[in-house]
Amino acid sequence: MNKQEVDLLREELEILMVERSSLLNVVGAAAVLVANTDPADLPPEAAEAADLLSRFVNGLPEETLKDALDAVHALVAVNV
């Protein structure tokens, strides 16, 4: 592998890490929202979306969910 290929891979990896960080923030916020929402308080359309969201969140590997929640708590601490 030459230097140009290594540099290109490094740039791609950096982009993926930034995207992962953003996605962890979204997932963490979604998990907190789902955990603090009572489906009975939502209109039917929103309850269906919340149910779908909760299934996706619950389907995540435990370590990924932990990383997502940690990311959200870090943001909350910074914004206090």
MODELLER restraints for C-alpha pairs under 7 A, 6 or more apart:
rsr = mdl.restraints
at = mdl.atoms
rsr.add(forms.Gaussian(group=physical.xy_distance, feature=features.Distance(at['CA:24:A'], at['CA:67:A']), mean=6.85, stdev=0.5))
rsr.add(forms.Gaussian(group=physical.xy_distance, feature=features.Distance(at['CA:24:A'], at['CA:68:A']), mean=4.36, stdev=0.5))
rsr.add(forms.Gaussian(group=physical.xy_distance, feature=features.Distance(at['CA:24:A'], at['CA:71:A']), mean=6.43, stdev=0.5))
rsr.add(forms.Gaussian(group=physical.xy_distance, feature=features.Distance(at['CA:25:A'], at['CA:68:A']), mean=5.93, stdev=0.5))
rsr.add(forms.Gaussian(group=physical.xy_distance, feature=features.Distance(at['CA:25:A'], at['CA:71:A']), mean=5.71, stdev=0.5))
rsr.add(forms.Gaussian(group=physical.xy_distance, feature=features.Distance(at['CA:25:A'], at['CA:72:A']), mean=5.58, stdev=0.5))
rsr.add(forms.Gaussian(group=physical.xy_distance, feature=features.Distance(at['CA:27:A'], at['CA:68:A']), mean=5.84, stdev=0.5))
rsr.add(forms.Gaussian(group=physical.xy_distance, feature=features.Distance(at['CA:28:A'], at['CA:68:A']), mean=4.31, stdev=0.5))
rsr.add(forms.Gaussian(group=physical.xy_distance, feature=features.Distance(at['CA:28:A'], at['CA:69:A']), mean=4.52, stdev=0.5))
rsr.add(forms.Gaussian(group=physical.xy_distance, feature=features.Distance(at['CA:28:A'], at['CA:71:A']), mean=6.75, stdev=0.5))
rsr.add(forms.Gaussian(group=physical.xy_distance, feature=features.Distance(at['CA:28:A'], at['CA:72:A']), mean=5.43, stdev=0.5))
rsr.add(forms.Gaussian(group=physical.xy_distance, feature=features.Distance(at['CA:29:A'], at['CA:72:A']), mean=6.23, stdev=0.5))
rsr.add(forms.Gaussian(group=physical.xy_distance, feature=features.Distance(at['CA:31:A'], at['CA:57:A']), mean=6.33, stdev=0.5))
rsr.add(forms.Gaussian(group=physical.xy_distance, feature=features.Distance(at['CA:34:A'], at['CA:50:A']), mean=6.68, stdev=0.5))
rsr.add(forms.Gaussian(group=physical.xy_distance, feature=features.Distance(at['CA:34:A'], at['CA:54:A']), mean=6.17, stdev=0.5))
rsr.add(forms.Gaussian(group=physical.xy_distance, feature=features.Distance(at['CA:39:A'], at['CA:47:A']), mean=5.52, stdev=0.5))
